[in-house]
Amino acid sequence: MKFFGYFFLLMILASCTKNKTTFLSLDDYPTTENNLWLTYSKEKTTFKIWSPNAEAVKLNFYKTGNNSEVFETHQLKEDENGLWIQTVKGDLQGTYYTYQIYIDDKWLAETPGIYAKAVGVNGQRALVLDFDKTNPENWQNDKYVNLKYPNDAIIYELHIRDVTIQKEANSTFPGKYLGLVESGTKSTQNAATAIDHIKELGITHVHLLPTFDHYSIDESNLEKPQFNWGYDPQNYNVPEGSFSTNPFDAEVRIKEFKRMVKAFHDAGIGVILDVVYNHTGRTENSNFNLENPNYYYRFKEDGSYSDAAACGNETASERKMMRKFMIESVKYWTEEYHLDGFRFDLMGIHDIETMNLLADKIKKINPNALIYGEGWTAGDSPLLEKSRALKKHTFQMPKIAAFSDDIRDGIKGSVFEDESTGFVNGAKNTEESIKFGIVGSIKHPQIDYKKVNYSDKAWARQPWQAINYVSCHDNHTLFDKLKISQPNASKEEIKAMHKLATAIVLTSQGTPFLHAGSEMMRTKFGEHNSYKSSDSINQIDWSLKFKNDDVFEYYQNLIKLRKEHPAFRIPTSKEVQKNLEFLKFENGLVSYQIKNNANHDSWKNILVIFNANSKPVEYHLDKNWKIAVFKDSFDFEGKEIVSKTIKLPAISAVILFQE
């Protein structure tokens, strides 16, 4: 049907507008179980949108994703329960489109629709696409990464642009999906970069900072350097275009994202996506509001938007169609892009019921999927606290893990106070927080919960439900935090603190999580919130891998130790309680023993000692032990034996074992 301008719009309104329906509340809207994704075949394409308040819905066709005029318009027909639908015959492959809603006597701005799966530059127009044509070679045989237990994972959090944007990364595709997985690249100092570096390190999963389509980056002007973490969602079900080699062609980002996933899977590395369903990057003109005003959000009693996300709004996961959207979205990413898990930003804004339903659906598709999130909010919410997916409610979410801020700040001090210190950088009375992290935030008879920094009782049902970490994209890097909190410490002392902090994370019973670049003592030059800082702040400086090669090797060896010795990743609370015993915990020293070939380990007993003191400490032993870790030395065969006493080096981890 050709577009005839103003008179045709009048014809649409005359023929398809309905009488406006008034609902008492947003919860009274009729809902639908129907599939709301666009369905394509060579013979026809069916367009669907759910908008109970709409009086008319039109569908605009374009030749390109930008800078072109509407060449055809169709009207959607009202179906049941707020659903609008239209089937257009013919092969529409390669046709861009938008929806437009008529409500309250006006046409809202155009939207690609919240279920858009492919979009053009800057996400303004969706694309009809045959997704079978986007699959890389042998995609049908691509497999999810297998895990026996969730805490077998070692997660590595990165931002795609950070890894290869520096010139010294020597990438053919700097800052792109393809650059991240380009093999054979080396730094100026001849050290592996990109995926070769990640494989060399030995982690099991990469965690990608938000890689769905977001607002901040102008994809039409990528010659201009631009950076953003991506926590401003625009199109939830489409890869971000600025990481592709051509954001103007909607197919390219999809093909390249899949090639990236396939390359990681071929290397035995899982891919986790950071998802941000708790708020939208815009409010009044978000795609949610352009499709169904107000429905997807929570409001205060005065009618203003609530804002537990501290980003201008918060979504209402407990509302039926928002819940449906979240579940359908993560299912889609899991199936279409073969993702191995999801990290939920500000998970505490979501309700427990939705998170459990979502986890059930994902686990049915991929039983090995990792699902974890931030068990807190950034502000108050109308959602009752008892219903929130908070860290303290992890017991009620048996398939979901949460970040442990207890061990994070116990190790190196509060992220909210620059000068605050923790166990490794000089604080007193932090031993119970360290012990709590070591057992994976579970109930353990030897922990005095009154002395744990943030939690007065266990919050994890099983140890793998605690995501143990010491740094991430938020706040200072570990190196910067140590430098700021201990300005008079020598370079070697900072390095020792850095190693000890990571040794605690990688030998504890939770699921370990590392910040990309920490393995080379990454700095952001003191910037604690680099969400839109320049590349000079955010990029990984590959020269640090050469300068701090001993730190990189220390990380490598810790990862190898964890992989080879399952005693450091016991899957159940019962087994941890039975086999992990604390021996000494006072004055900057924590030691514990893992006994009885725990979790089928080849080592019968393992003695782990963390000495955070600035001086060596004499430690008394009751039997003969083989030395596995001492200073920077790792000996997995334990050729050297020690008995009676061992002199613990200052600020270090020592690990002994008996076979």
C-alpha positions in Angstrom: 0.0 0.0 0.0 1.5 3.3 -1.1 1.8 6.2 1.3 -0.3 9.2 0.3 0.5 11.6 3.1 -1.9 13.5 5.3 -5.1 12.2 3.7 -4.1 8.6 4.1 -3.5 9.2 7.8 -7.0 10.4 8.1 -8.2 7.3 6.3 -6.3 5.1 8.8 -7.8 6.9 11.8 -11.3 6.7 10.4 -11.0 3.0 9.6 -9.0 1.6 12.5 -9.3 3.7 15.6 -11.2 2.2 18.5 -13.0 3.9 21.3 -10.5 4.6 24.0 -10.5 2.1 26.9 -10.0 3.4 30.4 -8.3 1.1 33.0 -8.4 1.7 36.7 -4.7 0.8 37.1 -1.8 -0.5 35.1 -2.3 -3.9 36.7 -5.8 -4.0 35.1 -4.5 -4.0 31.6 -5.5 -7.1 29.6 -2.4 -9.3 29.0 -1.5 -11.9 26.4 0.4 -15.1 26.3 0.9 -14.7 22.5 4.3 -14.7 20.9 5.2 -11.1 20.4 8.3 -11.6 18.2 8.1 -10.7 14.5 7.7 -14.0 12.5 9.3 -14.1 9.1 9.1 -16.4 6.1 9.8 -15.9 2.4 6.0 -15.9 1.8 4.9 -13.5 4.6 5.9 -11.6 7.7 3.6 -11.1 10.8 4.1 -7.9 12.9 2.8 -7.8 16.4 2.7 -5.3 19.2 0.9 -5.2 22.6 -0.7 -1.9 23.4 -4.1 -2.0 25.1 -4.4 1.8 25.3 -3.7 2.3 21.6 -6.5 3.7 19.4 -4.6 2.8 16.2 -1.2 1.3 15.3 0.6 1.8 12.0 3.6 0.1 10.5 6.1 2.1 8.4 8.4 0.5 5.8 11.8 2.0 4.9 14.6 1.1 2.4 17.4 1.9 4.9 18.0 2.2 8.6 18.3 6.0 8.4 18.1 9.0 6.0 15.2 7.6 3.9 11.5 8.2 3.6 8.6 5.9 4.3 7.8 4.0 1.1 4.8 1.9 2.4 2.5 2.0 5.4 0.1 -0.6 6.8 -2.3 -0.5 9.6 -2.3 -3.1 12.4 -5.6 -4.7 13.4 -6.7 -5.0 16.9 -6.9 -8.6 18.2 -7.6 -9.8 21.7 -6.2 -8.5 25.0 -4.4 -5.5 23.7 -2.7 -7.2 20.9 -2.3 -5.5 17.5 -1.3 -7.7 14.5 -0.8 -7.6 10.7 0.5 -10.1 8.2 2.1 -8.7 5.1 2.6 -11.0 2.2 5.8 -11.3 0.2 9.5 -11.7 1.1 10.3 -8.6 3.2 13.9 -9.7 4.0 16.0 -6.5 4.2 13.0 -4.1 4.9 13.4 -1.7 7.7 10.3 -0.8 9.7 8.9 1.1 12.7 5.7 1.1 14.6 3.7 4.2 15.6 1.0 4.3 18.2 -2.0 6.7 18.2 -3.1 7.5 21.7 -4.7 10.4 23.5 -5.5 12.1 20.1 -1.9 12.1 18.9 0.7 9.9 17.1 3.6 9.0 19.4 7.1 9.0 17.9 8.1 6.0 15.9 9.6 3.0 17.6 11.3 -0.2 16.4 9.2 -2.0 19.1 10.6 -3.6 22.2 10.8 -7.0 20.6 13.0 -5.8 17.7 15.7 -8.3 16.9 17.7 -6.3 14.3 18.0 -2.6 14.0 19.8 -0.1 11.8 22.2 2.6 12.8 21.5 4.1 16.2 18.6 1.7 16.8 15.8 3.8 15.3 14.4 1.3 12.8 14.0 -2.4 13.0 14.8 -4.8 10.2 13.0 -7.9 8.8 15.7 -10.5 8.7 16.2 -14.1 7.9 18.3 -15.0 10.9 19.5 -18.3 9.4 21.7 -16.2 7.1 23.5 -14.6 10.1 24.9 -17.9 11.5 28.7 -18.5 11.2 30.0 -21.7 9.8 29.3 -24.8 11.9 27.0 -22.7 14.2 24.6 -25.7 14.4 27.3 -27.7 16.2 28.3 -24.9 18.6 27.9 -25.9 22.2 27.4 -24.2 25.5 30.4 -24.4 27.8 30.0 -27.4 30.2 30.2 -26.9 34.0 29.9 -29.7 36.6 29.1 -27.1 39.2 28.7 -23.3 38.9 31.7 -22.5 41.1 33.9 -24.4 38.5 33.6 -21.1 36.6 36.2 -18.4 36.7 34.6 -15.2 35.4 36.5 -12.4 33.7 34.6 -9.1 33.3 35.5 -7.0 30.3 34.3 -4.1 28.1 34.7 -5.0 24.4 36.3 -1.7 23.5 38.8 -1.6 26.4 40.6 -4.8 25.3 41.8 -3.8 21.8 41.4 0.0 21.4 44.9 0.8 22.5 47.3 1.0 19.5 49.7 -1.3 21.3 47.1 -4.1 21.2 47.9 -4.3 17.5 44.3 -5.3 16.5 43.0 -5.3 13.0 39.6 -4.4 14.5 40.3 -2.2 17.5 37.4 -1.9 19.9 35.2 -4.4 17.9 33.6 -7.8 18.4 36.1 -9.2 15.8 39.0 -7.6 17.5 38.3 -9.2 20.8 38.5 -12.7 19.2 41.2 -12.0 16.7 44.0 -14.6 17.2 47.7 -14.1 16.7 47.8 -10.5 18.0 50.7 -9.4 20.1 51.6 -6.2 21.9 54.6 -4.0 21.1 56.5 -6.1 23.8 55.5 -9.3 21.9 53.0 -10.4 24.6 49.7 -12.0 23.5 46.6 -9.7 23.4 42.9 -10.1 22.8 41.6 -13.7 22.9 45.1 -15.2 23.0 45.8 -13.4 26.2 42.5 -14.5 27.7 43.2 -18.1 26.8 46.7 -17.8 28.2 45.3 -16.5 31.5 43.1 -19.6 31.8 39.7 -18.2 32.8 36.5 -20.1 31.9 34.0 -17.4 31.1 34.1 -13.8 29.8 31.5 -11.4 31.2 30.7 -8.7 28.6 29.7 -5.3 30.0 26.3 -4.3 28.3 26.6 -5.3 24.7 22.9 -4.8 23.7 22.1 -1.7 21.8 22.4 1.4 24.0 21.8 5.1 23.5 25.1 6.8 24.4 27.2 6.1 21.4 26.4 7.8 18.1 26.9 4.9 15.7 26.8 7.2 12.7 29.9 9.1 13.8 32.4 6.5 15.0 35.3 8.4 13.6 34.9 10.5 16.7 36.2 8.6 19.8 33.3 7.8 22.1 33.0 5.6 25.2 30.3 4.4 27.5 29.9 1.3 29.7 26.4 0.8 28.1 24.1 0.9 31.1 21.5 3.0 29.2 19.4 0.4 27.3 17.7 1.2 24.0 17.0 -2.1 22.2 17.4 -5.0 24.6 17.4 -7.8 22.0 20.0 -6.4 19.5 23.8 -6.3 19.8 25.4 -2.8 20.1 26.3 -1.4 16.7 29.4 0.5 17.7 31.3 -2.7 18.3 30.5 -3.9 14.7 32.5 -3.1 11.6 29.4 -1.5 10.0 26.5 -0.3 12.2 24.5 0.9 9.2 23.9 -2.6 8.0 21.7 -4.3 10.7 22.9 -7.8 9.8 26.6 -7.1 10.4 26.5 -6.6 14.2 24.5 -9.9 14.5 26.9 -11.9 12.4 29.9 -10.5 14.2 28.5 -11.0 17.6 27.8 -14.7 16.8 31.3 -15.0 15.3 32.7 -13.7 18.6 30.6 -16.2 20.7 31.7 -19.0 18.4 35.4 -18.1 18.7 35.1 -18.1 22.5 33.3 -21.4 22.5 35.9 -22.9 20.2 38.4 -21.9 22.9 36.3 -23.6 25.6 35.3 -20.2 27.1 31.7 -19.3 28.0 30.1 -15.9 27.2 28.0 -14.1 29.8 26.0 -11.0 29.0 25.6 -8.1 31.4 21.8 -7.2 31.2 20.1 -4.1 32.4 16.4 -4.7 32.6 16.0 -2.6 35.8 15.7 0.7 34.0 15.7 2.2 30.5 18.3 4.7 29.1 15.5 7.2 28.4 12.2 7.6 30.1 9.4 9.6 28.4 10.6 8.6 24.9 11.9 5.1 25.7 10.7 2.3 23.4 8.6 1.0 26.3 6.7 4.3 26.6 6.4 4.7 22.9 4.6 1.4 22.7 2.6 1.3 25.9 3.0 4.5 28.0 3.7 4.0 31.7 2.9 0.3 31.9 6.5 -1.0 32.2 7.5 1.3 35.0 7.0 1.8 38.7 5.7 5.1 40.1 5.7 6.9 43.4 2.5 7.8 45.2 2.7 11.3 43.8 2.6 9.9 40.3 6.3 10.6 39.4 8.6 7.9 38.2 10.3 5.9 41.0 14.0 5.6 40.6 15.7 2.8 42.5 18.2 2.6 39.7 19.4 6.3 40.1 19.0 6.6 36.3 15.6 8.4 36.1 13.3 5.4 36.3 12.9 1.8 37.3 11.0 -1.0 35.5 8.2 -3.1 37.1 9.3 -6.7 36.8 6.4 -7.9 38.8 3.9 -6.7 36.2 2.9 -9.5 33.9 4.0 -8.1 30.6 7.3 -6.8 31.9 8.0 -10.2 33.4 7.1 -11.8 30.1 9.5 -9.4 28.3 12.4 -10.2 30.6 11.9 -13.9 30.3 11.4 -13.9 26.6 14.5 -11.7 26.1 17.0 -13.9 28.1 15.5 -17.0 26.4 16.1 -15.3 23.0 19.7 -14.4 23.8 20.4 -17.9 25.1 18.9 -19.7 22.1 19.8 -17.3 19.2 23.3 -16.3 20.4 24.2 -19.4 22.5 25.0 -17.3 25.6 26.2 -19.1 28.7 24.7 -16.8 31.3 23.6 -13.4 32.5 24.7 -10.9 35.0 21.8 -8.8 36.3 22.5 -5.1 37.0 20.9 -3.9 40.2 19.1 -7.2 40.5 17.5 -6.0 43.8 15.1 -3.9 41.8 13.6 -7.0 40.3 11.2 -9.2 42.2 12.1 -12.6 43.5 9.3 -14.5 41.6 10.4 -13.1 38.2 14.0 -13.9 38.8 13.1 -17.5 39.8 10.9 -18.0 36.8 13.5 -16.6 34.5 16.2 -18.8 36.0 14.0 -21.9 35.5 13.5 -21.0 31.8 17.2 -20.4 31.1 18.3 -23.6 32.9 15.8 -25.7 30.9 17.6 -24.4 27.7 21.1 -24.5 29.1 21.5 -26.4 32.5 25.1 -25.0 32.7 24.0 -21.3 32.5 25.4 -18.9 35.1 22.8 -16.5 36.5 24.0 -13.9 39.0 23.5 -10.2 39.9 23.9 -7.3 42.1 21.8 -8.0 45.2 21.1 -4.4 45.9 19.4 -1.3 44.6 20.7 2.3 44.1 17.7 3.8 45.9 14.3 3.0 47.5 11.6 1.3 45.5 7.8 1.0 45.7 8.4 -2.8 45.5 8.1 -4.2 49.0 11.5 -5.1 50.4 10.4 -8.7 51.1 9.8 -9.2 47.4 13.1 -7.8 46.1 15.8 -10.0 44.7 18.3 -8.8 47.2 21.5 -10.5 48.4 19.9 -11.3 51.7 17.1 -13.1 49.9 19.4 -15.4 47.9 18.1 -18.3 50.0 14.8 -17.8 48.1 16.5 -18.0 44.7 18.1 -21.4 44.5 19.4 -21.1 40.9 20.9 -17.6 41.2 24.1 -16.2 42.7 24.8 -12.7 44.1 27.9 -10.5 44.4 29.6 -10.6 47.8 30.3 -7.0 48.8 31.3 -8.6 52.1 34.5 -10.2 50.8 35.1 -7.3 48.3 35.3 -4.7 51.0 36.7 -7.0 53.6 39.7 -7.6 51.4 40.6 -4.0 50.5 38.2 -1.5 52.1 34.9 0.2 51.3 34.3 1.2 47.7 32.5 4.3 49.0 35.5 5.6 51.0 38.7 6.1 49.2 41.0 5.9 52.2 39.2 2.9 53.7 41.3 -0.2 54.1 40.7 -3.9 54.4 42.5 -7.1 55.3 45.4 -6.8 52.7 46.0 -3.1 53.1 46.2 -2.7 56.8 42.8 -2.7 58.4 42.2 -4.3 61.8 39.4 -6.8 62.7 38.5 -7.8 59.2 39.3 -11.5 59.7 35.6 -12.6 60.1 34.6 -10.9 56.8 37.5 -12.8 55.1 36.4 -16.1 56.6 32.8 -15.4 55.5 34.1 -15.0 52.0 36.2 -18.1 52.1 33.3 -20.3 52.9 31.1 -18.7 50.1 28.8 -16.7 52.4 27.2 -19.9 53.9 26.4 -20.9 57.4 29.6 -22.1 59.1 30.0 -22.9 62.8 33.4 -21.0 63.1 32.2 -17.6 61.8 31.1 -14.9 64.2 28.5 -13.2 62.0 28.3 -10.2 64.4 31.8 -9.3 63.2 31.2 -9.6 59.5 31.2 -6.2 57.8 27.8 -6.2 56.0 25.9 -9.4 56.8 24.8 -10.6 60.2 24.0 -14.1 59.0 24.6 -16.4 56.1 22.9 -15.4 52.9 23.9 -18.1 50.4 22.3 -21.5 50.5 25.2 -23.1 48.6 28.8 -21.7 48.3 28.6 -21.2 44.6 25.9 -18.6 45.1 28.5 -16.1 46.3 30.2 -14.3 43.5 33.6 -13.5 45.2 35.5 -10.6 43.8 37.7 -7.7 44.9 37.2 -5.3 41.9 35.1 -4.8 38.8 34.3 -2.1 36.3 32.6 0.0 39.1 34.7 2.1 41.5 38.5 2.0 41.6 40.6 -0.7 40.0 42.3 -2.8 42.7 45.6 -1.2 42.0 44.2 2.3 42.3 42.3 1.5 45.5 45.5 0.1 47.1 47.5 3.2 46.0 45.0 5.7 47.2 44.3 3.9 50.5 48.1 3.3 51.2 49.8 6.3 49.6 53.1 5.7 51.4 53.4 2.0 50.5 56.2 1.0 48.2 55.6 -0.4 44.7 56.5 -3.9 45.9 54.2 -3.6 48.9 51.3 -2.6 46.6 52.1 -5.5 44.3 52.1 -7.9 47.3 48.7 -6.6 48.5 47.4 -7.0 44.9 48.5 -10.6 44.8 47.2 -11.5 48.2 43.8 -10.0 47.4 43.5 -12.2 44.3 44.8 -15.2 46.1 41.9 -14.9 48.6 39.4 -14.7 45.8 40.7 -17.6 43.8 41.1 -20.0 46.7 37.7 -19.2 48.3 34.7 -21.5 47.9 32.4 -19.1 46.1 32.4 -18.4 42.3 35.5 -16.2 41.5 35.1 -13.1 39.4 38.1 -11.1 38.0 38.2 -7.6 36.5 39.9 -7.6 33.1 43.4 -6.1 33.4 43.7 -6.7 37.1 46.1 -9.5 36.1 48.6 -6.8 35.0 47.7 -4.3 37.7 45.4 -2.2 35.6 45.0 1.5 36.5 42.4 4.1 35.6 44.6 6.8 37.1 42.4 7.2 40.1 39.1 7.6 38.2 36.5 5.7 40.2 33.5 6.1 37.8 34.8 5.8 34.3 31.4 5.0 32.6 32.0 7.7 30.0 35.7 8.5 30.4 38.0 8.5 27.4 39.9 5.6 26.0 43.1 6.9 27.7 41.4 6.1 31.1 39.5 2.9 30.2 41.7 1.1 27.7 43.8 -1.8 28.9 47.4 -0.7 28.7 49.2 -3.7 27.2 52.6 -2.5 28.3 51.6 -3.4 31.9 51.6 -7.0 31.0 55.3 -6.7 30.4 56.0 -4.4 33.3 54.0 -6.6 35.7 54.7 -10.0 34.2 55.1 -11.6 37.7 51.6 -10.5 38.6 50.2 -12.0 35.4 52.1 -15.3 36.1 50.8 -15.3 39.7 47.2 -15.0 38.4 47.9 -17.8 35.8 49.2 -20.1 38.5 46.3 -19.3 40.9 43.8 -20.2 38.2 45.7 -23.4 37.4 45.7 -24.3 41.1 41.9 -23.8 41.3 41.3 -25.7 38.2 43.4 -28.7 39.2 42.2 -28.9 42.8 38.5 -29.2 43.3 38.9 -28.7 47.0 38.8 -25.0 46.3 35.4 -25.2 44.7 33.3 -27.5 46.9 29.7 -27.4 45.5 27.6 -27.9 48.7 27.4 -26.2 52.1 27.3 -29.5 53.8 30.6 -30.5 52.3 32.2 -27.2 53.1 31.0 -27.4 56.7 32.4 -30.9 57.0 35.8 -30.4 55.4 36.8 -26.7 55.9 38.2 -25.9 59.3 39.6 -22.5 60.4 42.8 -22.8 62.5 44.0 -19.3 63.3 42.3 -16.0 62.6 43.7 -12.9 64.3 45.9 -9.9 63.9 46.0 -9.9 60.1 46.3 -13.6 59.7 43.8 -16.2 58.6 44.6 -19.9 58.2 42.4 -22.8 57.4 42.5 -26.5 56.4 40.6 -28.3 53.7 40.5 -32.0 54.7 39.6 -35.5 53.6 40.4 -35.2 49.9 37.5 -32.8 49.8 35.5 -32.8 46.5 37.6 -35.7 45.4 40.8 -33.7 45.4 44.1 -35.6 44.9 45.5 -33.7 47.9 44.3 -35.2 51.2 44.7 -32.1 53.3 45.4 -28.5 52.2 46.6 -25.7 54.5 46.0 -22.2 53.3 47.5 -19.2 55.2 47.0 -15.5 54.5 49.4 -13.2 56.2 48.4 -9.6 55.7 51.0 -8.3 58.1 53.8 -6.0 56.9 56.3 -8.3 58.5 57.1 -12.0 58.3 55.3 -14.2 60.8 56.4 -17.5 62.4 53.7 -20.1 61.9 53.7 -23.4 63.9 52.9 -26.7 62.1 51.9 -30.0 63.7 53.0 -32.3 60.9 55.1 -32.4 57.7 53.7 -30.5 54.8 54.6 -30.1 51.2 54.9 -26.5 49.9 52.6 -25.7 46.9 52.6 -21.9 47.0 55.3 -19.7 48.7 55.8 -16.1 47.6 55.7 -16.2 43.8 56.7 -19.9 43.6 54.1 -22.5 42.7 55.1 -26.2 42.9 52.2 -28.5 42.3 54.3 -31.5 43.1 55.4 -30.2 46.4 59.1 -31.1 46.1 60.0 -29.1 49.3 58.8 -30.3 52.7 58.4 -28.1 55.8 57.8 -29.2 59.4 57.4 -27.7 62.8 57.4 -24.0 61.7 57.3 -22.0 58.5 58.2 -18.3 58.2 55.4 -16.6 56.4 56.6 -13.8 54.1 55.0 -10.4 54.7 51.7 -9.7 52.8 51.5 -13.1 51.1 49.6 -16.3 50.7 51.2 -19.7 51.6 49.6 -23.0 50.6 50.8 -26.3 51.9 49.4 -29.8 51.3 49.6 -33.5 52.3 48.9 -36.3 49.9 
